[in-house]
Amino acid sequence: MNKRLLAAIIFQCIFFSTAHAQLDTIVNRYEAYLLRTNVPQPAVAQDWAATLNAKGQWADIPYDDKQLSGWKVTLHLARVRDMALAWAHPASSVRNNPQLLEKAGQALDHWLACRYQSANWWHNEIGVPRYMRDIIVLLRRQLDTARLRQCLEVMAQLRVRENYVGSNLIWCADLGLNYGALTGNEKMVERCIRLILKEIQISDGEGVKPDYSFHQHGARLQMYQYGEAFLTESVRIAWQLRGTPQAFPQEKIDILSNFALKGWQWMGRGIHTVPGTMDRSSSRVGEMHGAELRPTIPFLAELQPREAAALARMEEMQNGRGALNGHRHYPYSDFTVYHRPGFSVFLKTISTRTLATESINNENLKGRLLNSGDAYLVRNGQEYYNMMPVWDYTALPGITTFKGADHIKRLPFTGGVSDSTSGLTAMDYNMQDETGRQALRARKYWAFHGNVVVCLIAGLQAQQVTGDVYTALDQCRVQGPVTVNKPGQQLQPGVHPVEQVKWVHHAGFAYIPLEPAPFNVKLEEVTGAWSAVNASESGAPVTEKVFSPVMLHRGQSAAGYALAFCETPAQAAKLAKRPQWKVLRNDTTCQAVQFKDGTLMAVFYAAGEAGGIAVDQPCLLMRKKNCIHLSDPAHQGITVNVTMRHTTQAVTLPKDGSAVKLAE
């Protein structure tokens, strides 16, 4: 035989053998991932096997369901998947059980015969193929040729669409990657890897933003909805490909680890989070624990060993041991977070650069006022967990509004300034009814320092508003006594009008108006249903005890209050009597607070002066320990002349709203 021909044949044999081995590696590693990240439930799997009827169906699944979001028909495939997991898992008591395998096969055959379709494309092209991929990978050695072919046909409902972005792109390309590996289609594998790598970038559109927040469906913060899929799936794919010729470049791994450490972990307290981080999915059961990343952290640590210590600390905090300590403002998403050892505060504002919360697929049916300056106080994660069915969405924590308000009008002047330890957020505020005839204008300010958040409201003007104008300081689950004005003066259940509130204490937090003010303090049982906020959820009644301190604004043009971490009512009384802050200004030109240690935080809506510092342009300013931090909340990239002690310094502020630092 010709030596060149023989060499070519040998090369092709080695090449195709190597390529086939690499595809096997991708599939085998995905199987290993499934077995590492899922705990089998043998008893549940056996119960499903026992309740499967002769048609291969379960009586409790509505196979005619038409819901767009929580399409309940996919519960069928979810059960087949979990039966397969219980059968295949090394730690399962029913591993290799032939009766369980037979029942899983019967249920699988039912789906293969019916090929159910949803009116929502996502279930058909992504949700169903994802379940089928897992079933194939777990049972592929047990499936005969006909069954395997049909299963692959269902998985082939996937569509790798290059115009998708964010997690939708990752989902479909990941399916294409694994489908290609299962079917020996190397070109499909390579194409999908290219698409995934292209999507893992710092984006000027949807996806990972320069501040490591995450957008999808336009300029909406979606950290723990679409961002969750983006991060966990990308890390897992990178782990599947590690050490192969298709391994992710280091710069892509860096983006994923930075996204986890600089974005993800800051927007939750451990696994606990708030509605502003996930938009419409906050109307789903259990989502307030959406910051959960424990299953993914070990895989990310294997990919990024130099961040192993930081990731281990993150995992400890996810397990409830320890907490972050610091302040972050995310200018691309109008989101602020403040972590202290004993508590966290989360604030979601809005501007012309970000979008209002969405309500699609019959989700988030009441959440029109989300992203309107709503602020949440979290210690143990039970404050707001699954409270959405009983919430009064017209009194979300932190918002200033009136009954009948329908939306917040987006204005450009919204931003924050931070030194990573303390910080300030400000928002030009305009709440309206659906016609726009009733409106409420204000300037709102939040200063985060020590164990206190000082909140100011200036320029409060109500246009054609007939009822009360009010600020809801909180709306959370009752977790202990509610005390007002005097230690030992505890409220009984009910709605309590109190004309002169000096302070309110509940569950480790004090709510302190800057001047005694009229409040309605609600402490009552409320009954609602998940279906009222999300049509795909249950209509069964849900009853919770709700605490809501609401401050009334009766003809005031300016007001304010403090939110403080106070373990006892006595500490709240002491702080209210001797506050650790002083309001220097609270008007439509400037709002400024100086803390006892000298830290100054000021928002200038026009040229002005506060605390001995003058500026000639609108900006946010914080002076702390001989350093000045400035930002441009309107994102114009302006140059500000800062004058202090008869010295003027010109500072050009970044156009993205981030802060700059200069020494005094």
C-alpha positions in Angstrom: 0.0 0.0 0.0 1.2 3.5 -0.7 2.9 4.9 2.4 1.2 8.3 2.1 -2.3 6.7 1.7 -1.5 4.4 4.7 -0.4 7.4 6.8 -3.6 9.3 5.8 -5.8 6.4 6.8 -4.0 6.1 10.1 -4.3 9.8 10.7 -8.0 9.7 10.0 -8.6 6.8 12.3 -6.7 8.5 15.1 -8.5 11.8 14.4 -12.0 10.3 14.4 -11.2 8.1 17.4 -10.0 11.2 19.3 -13.0 13.3 18.2 -15.4 10.5 19.2 -13.6 10.2 22.6 -14.0 14.0 23.2 -17.7 13.8 22.4 -18.0 10.9 24.9 -16.2 13.0 27.5 -18.7 15.8 27.1 -21.7 13.4 27.7 -20.0 11.5 30.5 -19.1 14.7 32.3 -22.7 15.9 32.0 -23.8 12.6 33.6 -21.3 13.1 36.4 -22.6 16.6 36.9 -26.1 15.4 37.2 -25.1 12.8 39.8 -23.0 15.3 41.8 -25.6 18.0 41.9 -28.8 16.0 42.5 -29.8 14.1 45.6 -31.9 11.0 44.7 -35.4 10.6 46.3 -36.0 6.9 46.1 -39.2 6.9 48.1 -40.7 9.7 45.9 -39.6 7.8 42.7 -41.2 4.6 44.0 -44.4 6.5 44.8 -44.5 7.9 41.3 -44.0 4.4 39.9 -46.9 3.1 42.0 -49.3 5.8 40.9 -48.6 5.7 37.2 -51.8 4.5 35.5 -52.2 2.1 32.6 -51.9 4.9 30.0 -48.5 6.0 31.4 -50.0 9.1 33.0 -50.4 10.6 36.5 -53.9 11.5 37.6 -52.7 14.7 39.3 -51.1 16.2 36.2 -53.5 18.4 34.1 -52.4 17.3 30.6 -54.6 19.9 29.0 -53.0 22.8 30.9 -52.6 25.9 28.8 -50.6 28.1 31.1 -47.8 30.0 29.3 -45.4 30.2 32.2 -45.7 27.3 34.6 -46.9 24.8 32.0 -47.8 21.9 34.3 -47.6 19.2 31.6 -43.8 19.2 32.0 -44.2 17.8 35.4 -44.6 14.5 33.6 -41.0 14.7 32.2 -39.7 16.0 35.5 -40.9 12.9 37.2 -39.5 10.6 34.5 -36.2 12.5 34.9 -36.2 12.1 38.7 -37.2 8.4 38.5 -34.2 7.9 36.1 -32.0 9.7 38.6 -33.1 7.5 41.5 -32.5 4.5 39.3 -29.0 5.6 38.2 -27.6 7.4 41.3 -24.9 5.4 43.2 -26.3 6.6 46.6 -29.8 5.5 45.8 -31.5 2.6 47.5 -33.3 1.8 44.3 -30.3 1.9 42.1 -30.7 -0.5 39.1 -34.1 -1.5 40.3 -35.8 -3.2 37.3 -39.4 -2.4 38.4 -38.5 1.4 38.7 -36.8 1.3 35.3 -39.8 -0.4 33.7 -42.2 2.3 35.1 -39.9 5.1 34.0 -40.0 3.5 30.5 -43.8 3.4 30.5 -44.0 7.1 31.4 -41.4 7.9 28.9 -43.3 6.0 26.2 -46.4 8.0 26.9 -44.6 11.3 26.2 -43.0 9.9 23.1 -46.4 8.8 21.8 -48.2 12.1 22.6 -45.4 14.7 22.1 -47.2 17.4 24.0 -46.8 21.0 22.8 -47.1 24.3 24.7 -48.4 27.6 23.4 -45.2 29.1 24.8 -42.2 28.4 22.5 -39.8 28.3 25.5 -41.2 25.0 26.8 -41.1 23.4 23.3 -37.7 24.5 22.3 -35.9 24.7 25.7 -37.8 23.3 28.6 -38.9 19.9 27.2 -35.5 19.2 25.4 -33.7 19.9 28.7 -35.7 17.3 30.5 -35.3 14.9 27.6 -31.5 15.4 27.5 -31.2 14.5 31.2 -33.3 11.3 30.7 -31.2 10.3 27.7 -27.9 10.8 29.5 -29.1 8.9 32.6 -30.7 6.0 30.7 -28.9 5.9 27.4 -27.3 2.5 28.0 -30.8 1.1 28.8 -32.7 2.5 25.9 -33.2 0.3 22.9 -32.6 1.8 19.4 -36.2 2.8 18.7 -36.7 4.5 22.1 -33.3 6.3 21.9 -34.2 7.6 18.4 -37.6 8.9 19.5 -36.0 10.5 22.6 -33.5 12.3 20.4 -36.3 13.4 18.1 -38.0 15.1 21.1 -34.7 16.7 22.2 -34.3 17.9 18.6 -37.2 20.3 19.2 -34.4 22.6 20.3 -33.5 25.5 18.0 -30.1 27.1 18.0 -31.0 30.6 17.1 -28.1 33.0 16.7 -30.3 36.0 17.4 -31.0 34.9 20.9 -29.1 36.7 23.7 -28.3 36.0 27.4 -29.6 32.9 29.0 -31.9 32.0 26.1 -28.8 31.8 23.9 -26.9 29.8 26.5 -29.9 27.4 27.0 -30.4 26.6 23.3 -26.7 26.4 22.4 -26.0 24.2 25.5 -28.8 21.8 24.2 -27.2 21.9 20.7 -23.8 21.1 22.2 -25.1 18.1 24.1 -27.3 16.9 21.3 -24.3 17.1 19.0 -22.2 15.1 21.4 -24.9 12.5 21.8 -25.4 12.1 18.0 -21.7 12.5 16.9 -22.3 15.8 15.2 -18.9 17.6 15.7 -19.8 20.6 13.6 -22.9 21.2 15.7 -20.8 21.0 18.9 -18.2 23.4 17.5 -20.9 25.9 16.4 -22.6 25.8 19.7 -19.4 26.3 21.7 -18.6 29.4 19.5 -22.0 30.9 20.3 -21.6 30.2 24.0 -18.2 31.8 24.1 -19.4 34.8 22.2 -22.2 35.3 24.7 -19.9 35.2 27.7 -18.8 38.8 27.5 -19.2 42.2 29.1 -22.2 43.5 27.2 -23.5 46.9 26.1 -26.9 45.3 25.6 -28.4 42.3 27.4 -26.3 40.0 29.5 -23.4 40.7 31.9 -23.0 44.5 32.4 -19.7 46.2 33.2 -20.7 46.4 36.9 -21.5 42.7 36.9 -25.2 43.1 37.1 -27.3 41.1 34.5 -29.9 42.3 32.0 -32.5 40.4 30.0 -35.7 41.4 28.3 -34.2 44.8 27.8 -32.6 46.9 30.5 -34.1 44.9 33.4 -32.1 43.5 36.3 -32.6 39.7 36.0 -29.8 38.5 38.3 -31.6 35.5 39.8 -33.8 34.6 36.9 -32.1 34.7 33.5 -28.8 35.5 35.2 -29.1 32.3 37.2 -29.4 30.2 34.0 -26.5 32.1 32.4 -24.1 31.6 35.2 -24.9 28.0 36.3 -25.2 26.7 32.8 -22.0 28.5 31.5 -20.0 27.2 34.5 -21.2 23.7 34.0 -20.4 23.8 30.2 -17.0 25.1 31.0 -16.5 22.3 33.4 -17.6 19.7 30.8 -15.0 21.1 28.4 -12.1 21.6 30.7 -8.9 20.0 29.5 -10.2 19.4 26.0 -9.3 21.2 22.8 -12.6 23.1 23.3 -11.8 24.3 26.8 -12.9 27.9 27.6 -10.3 30.6 27.3 -9.2 32.1 30.7 -10.8 35.4 30.0 -14.2 33.7 29.8 -13.6 31.9 33.1 -12.7 35.3 34.6 -16.0 36.8 33.5 -17.9 34.0 35.1 -16.0 34.1 38.4 -16.2 37.9 38.6 -19.9 37.7 37.9 -20.3 35.3 40.8 -18.1 37.2 43.3 -18.8 40.9 42.3 -22.4 40.6 41.2 -24.2 37.5 42.3 -23.2 37.2 45.9 -23.7 40.9 46.6 -27.3 41.0 45.5 -28.3 38.5 48.1 -27.7 37.9 51.8 -26.5 34.3 51.6 -29.3 32.6 49.5 -31.9 35.2 50.4 -32.8 38.0 48.0 -35.6 40.5 47.1 -37.9 41.2 44.2 -35.7 43.8 42.6 -33.1 41.3 41.6 -35.3 39.1 39.6 -38.2 41.1 38.2 -41.4 39.1 37.3 -40.2 35.8 38.7 -40.6 37.2 42.3 -44.2 36.1 41.8 -43.2 32.5 41.8 -43.3 30.3 44.9 -39.9 30.0 46.7 -38.0 32.6 44.5 -36.8 34.7 47.4 -34.2 32.1 48.1 -33.1 32.6 44.5 -29.5 33.6 45.4 -28.7 29.9 46.0 -25.4 29.0 44.2 -24.1 26.2 46.4 -24.4 23.4 43.7 -22.3 25.5 41.2 -19.6 26.9 43.5 -17.4 23.7 43.6 -17.4 23.5 39.8 -16.4 27.2 39.5 -13.7 26.7 42.0 -12.2 23.8 40.0 -12.2 26.1 36.9 -10.8 29.1 38.8 -8.5 27.8 41.5 -7.0 31.2 42.2 -10.4 32.3 43.5 -11.0 29.1 45.5 -10.6 30.9 48.9 -13.1 33.6 47.9 -15.5 31.1 46.6 -15.2 29.0 49.7 -16.1 32.1 51.8 -19.1 32.6 49.5 -20.2 29.1 50.1 -19.9 29.6 53.9 -22.2 32.6 53.7 -24.6 30.6 51.5 -24.7 28.1 54.4 -25.6 30.9 56.8 -22.2 31.4 58.4 -20.9 35.0 58.1 -22.0 37.9 55.9 -20.5 40.4 53.5 -19.7 43.9 54.9 -19.9 46.8 52.5 -21.8 48.9 50.0 -22.3 48.5 46.3 -24.2 50.6 43.8 -24.8 49.1 40.4 -25.3 52.1 38.0 -26.2 50.0 35.0 -29.2 48.5 36.9 -30.2 51.3 39.4 -29.7 48.9 42.2 -28.0 49.4 45.6 -27.1 46.9 48.3 -25.7 47.5 51.8 -24.4 44.6 53.8 -23.5 44.7 57.5 -22.7 41.8 59.8 -26.2 41.9 61.3 -28.4 42.9 58.4 -28.6 43.8 54.7 -30.5 46.5 52.8 -31.5 46.2 49.2 -32.9 49.2 47.2 -34.2 49.1 43.6 -34.7 52.5 41.8 -35.4 53.3 38.2 -34.3 55.8 35.6 -34.7 56.5 31.9 -31.8 54.0 31.4 -33.7 51.0 33.0 -37.1 49.5 32.5 -40.2 49.0 34.6 -40.9 45.6 35.9 -42.7 43.4 33.4 -45.8 41.3 33.6 -45.9 38.6 30.9 -47.2 35.0 30.7 -49.7 35.9 33.4 -46.9 36.5 36.0 -46.3 39.5 38.3 -50.0 40.5 38.0 -49.8 43.1 40.8 -46.2 44.3 40.7 -46.6 47.5 38.7 -44.9 49.6 41.4 -41.9 47.4 41.8 -38.6 49.1 41.0 -40.1 52.4 42.4 -37.6 52.9 45.2 -38.6 49.8 47.1 -36.2 49.0 49.9 -35.9 45.8 51.8 -34.4 45.0 55.3 -33.1 41.4 55.6 -31.7 39.6 58.6 -32.7 36.0 58.4 -34.4 35.8 55.0 -37.8 35.1 56.4 -38.9 38.8 56.2 -40.4 38.6 52.7 -40.1 34.9 51.8 -43.3 33.8 50.0 -45.2 36.9 51.2 -46.3 38.0 47.8 -49.9 36.5 48.0 -50.6 38.6 51.1 -48.8 41.8 50.1 -50.5 45.1 49.6 -48.7 46.0 46.4 -49.8 49.7 46.8 -47.6 49.8 50.0 -44.4 48.1 48.9 -41.5 48.6 51.4 -39.9 51.9 50.9 -42.1 53.5 48.2 -43.8 56.9 48.5 -47.1 56.9 46.8 -50.9 57.2 47.0 -53.8 54.9 46.5 -54.5 54.6 42.8 -50.9 55.0 41.7 -50.2 52.8 38.7 -46.6 53.4 37.7 -43.4 55.3 38.3 -42.4 57.8 35.6 -38.8 57.2 34.6 -36.6 60.2 34.9 -32.8 60.6 34.2 -31.6 61.7 37.6 -31.1 58.5 39.5 -27.8 57.2 40.7 -25.4 56.3 43.5 -22.0 57.0 45.0 -19.9 54.6 47.0 -16.5 54.0 48.6 -17.4 50.2 48.8 -18.1 50.6 52.6 -20.7 53.4 52.7 -22.8 55.1 50.1 -25.6 57.3 48.9 -28.4 56.8 46.4 -30.7 59.5 45.0 -33.8 59.5 42.7 -35.9 62.1 41.0 -39.3 60.7 41.8 -42.6 60.9 39.9 -45.4 58.5 40.8 -48.6 58.6 38.6 -51.9 57.0 38.1 -52.7 55.3 34.8 -54.1 58.5 33.3 -51.2 60.7 34.4 -53.6 63.3 35.9 -52.9 62.2 39.5 -49.2 62.5 40.2 -46.7 62.8 43.0 -43.3 64.5 42.6 -40.5 64.3 45.1 -36.7 64.1 45.5 -35.7 60.9 47.4 -32.4 60.2 49.1 -30.9 57.2 50.9 -27.6 57.4 52.9 -26.1 54.1 54.1 -23.5 54.3 56.9 -22.8 52.3 60.0 -25.9 50.5 61.1 -28.2 53.2 59.8 -30.0 54.2 56.5 -31.1 57.8 56.6 -33.9 58.5 54.0 -35.0 62.0 53.0 -37.9 63.2 50.9 -38.0 66.7 49.6 -40.1 68.7 47.2 -43.1 66.6 47.9 -46.0 67.7 45.6 -49.3 66.0 45.0 -51.2 66.9 41.8 -54.9 66.1 42.0 -54.4 63.4 44.5 -57.5 63.2 46.8 -56.3 60.6 49.3 -53.4 60.3 51.6 -49.8 60.5 50.4 -47.7 58.1 52.3 -44.4 56.2 52.6 -44.5 52.5 53.5 -41.3 52.0 55.6 -41.7 48.2 55.4 -44.1 45.4 54.8 -42.8 42.1 56.1 -43.7 38.9 58.0 -44.3 39.4 61.7 -41.3 38.0 63.6 -41.9 39.2 67.1 -43.5 42.1 69.2 -44.1 45.5 67.7 -43.2 48.3 70.1 -44.0 52.0 69.6 -42.5 55.1 71.3 -41.8 53.4 74.6 -40.1 50.1 75.6 -42.9 47.8 76.8 -45.6 49.6 74.8 -46.4 46.7 72.4 -49.2 46.7 69.9 -51.9 44.1 69.7 -53.0 42.8 66.3 -54.9 45.3 64.2 -54.5 48.6 62.3 -53.2 51.3 64.7 -53.4 55.0 63.7 -50.7 56.7 65.9 -50.5 60.5 65.6 -47.1 61.1 67.0 -44.7 58.2 66.2 -41.2 58.8 67.5 -40.0 55.3 66.7 -41.3 51.8 66.0 -39.3 48.6 66.7 -39.8 45.1 65.3 -37.5 42.1 64.8 -34.2 43.9 65.3 -35.0 47.0 63.2 -36.0 50.5 64.3 -38.1 52.8 62.1 -37.5 56.4 63.2 -39.2 59.5 61.6 -36.9 62.4 61.7 -39.7 64.4 63.3 -42.6 62.8 65.2 -45.2 61.9 62.5 -48.6 60.3 62.0 -48.4 56.6 61.1 -50.8 53.7 60.4 -49.1 50.7 61.9 -50.5 47.5 60.6 -50.1 44.3 62.5 -52.7 41.8 61.2 -53.4 38.5 59.5 -53.9 38.7 55.8 -55.1 36.0 53.5 -54.4 35.8 49.8 -53.6 33.3 47.0 -50.5 32.8 44.8 -52.8 32.7 41.7 -53.7 36.4 42.3 -50.1 37.4 41.6 -49.2 34.5 39.2 -51.9 32.7 37.3 -49.9 29.5 37.0 -49.6 29.1 40.8 -52.1 27.7 43.2 -55.3 29.3 44.1 -55.3 27.8 47.6 -55.6 30.4 50.4 -52.4 31.6 52.1 -52.5 33.4 55.5 -49.6 35.3 57.0 -49.1 37.8 59.8 -48.0 41.1 58.2 -46.2 44.1 59.8 -46.4 47.4 57.9 -45.4 50.8 59.4 -46.8 53.5 57.0 -45.9 57.2 57.5 -48.5 59.7 56.4 -47.5 63.0 54.7 -50.2 65.6 55.5 -49.4 68.7 53.5 -45.7 68.2 54.0 -43.2 69.2 51.4 -40.3 67.5 53.2 -39.9 64.5 55.5 -37.5 61.8 56.4 -36.9 58.8 58.5 -34.1 56.4 59.5 -34.0 52.6 59.3 -31.6 51.3 61.9 -30.3 48.0 63.2 -31.4 47.9 66.8 -31.6 44.6 68.7 -34.0 46.0 71.4 -36.7 48.6 71.8 -34.4 50.3 74.4 -31.7 50.8 71.7 -34.3 52.2 69.3 -35.5 54.7 72.0 -31.9 55.7 72.7 -31.1 56.2 69.0 -34.2 58.2 68.3 -33.4 60.5 71.3 -29.7 60.9 70.3 -29.4 60.3 66.5 -26.0 59.7 65.1 -26.7 61.9 62.1 -27.6 65.5 61.3 -29.7 66.7 58.3 -27.9 69.6 56.8 -30.3 70.3 54.0 -33.5 68.7 52.6 -34.8 70.8 49.8 -35.2 70.5 46.0 -31.7 71.9 45.4 -29.8 69.7 47.9 -30.3 66.9 50.3 -27.4 66.3 52.7 -26.7 64.4 55.9 -23.6 64.5 58.1 -22.9 61.5 60.4 -21.3 61.7 63.8 -17.9 60.6 62.5 -17.8 63.5 60.0 -18.9 61.5 56.9 -20.9 63.8 54.6 -23.3 62.6 52.0 -25.0 65.1 49.6 -27.0 65.1 46.5 -27.0 68.3 44.5 -29.8 68.7 42.0 -28.2 72.0 41.0 -25.2 74.0 41.9 -25.0 74.5 45.6 -23.2 74.0 48.9 -23.4 71.7 51.9 -21.1 70.9 54.8 -18.5 73.4 53.5 -18.3 71.9 50.0 -19.7 73.7 46.9 -20.2 72.2 43.4 -21.2 74.0 40.2 -23.1 71.0 38.6 -25.7 68.4 39.7 -23.9 65.4 41.2 -23.7 63.0 44.2 -20.9 63.6 46.7 -19.6 61.8 49.7 -16.8 63.0 51.9 -15.3 60.4 54.2 -11.9 60.3 55.9 -10.3 63.0 53.8 -11.5 61.6 50.5 -14.3 62.9 48.3 -16.2 60.5 46.1 -18.4 61.9 43.3 -20.7 60.5 40.6 -23.0 61.8 37.9 -26.5 60.3 38.4 -27.7 61.6 35.0 -24.9 59.7 33.2 -23.9 62.8 31.1 -20.1 62.6 31.8 -20.0 66.2 33.1 -17.1 68.1 34.6 -17.8 69.4 38.1 -15.8 72.1 39.9 -15.6 71.2 43.6 -14.7 74.0 45.9 -13.6 73.5 49.5 -11.4 75.6 51.8 -11.0 78.2 49.0 -9.6 75.6 46.6 -11.4 74.5 43.5 -10.7 71.3 41.7 -12.2 70.2 38.3 -13.4 66.6 38.1 -14.7 64.9 35.0 -17.2 62.2 36.1 -17.7 58.9 34.2 -20.6 58.8 31.8 -21.7 55.4 33.2 -22.6 56.8 36.6 -19.7 55.2 38.5 -17.9 57.0 41.2 -14.5 58.7 41.2 -12.3 59.5 44.2 -10.1 62.5 44.9 -8.1 63.4 48.0 -9.0 66.7 49.8 
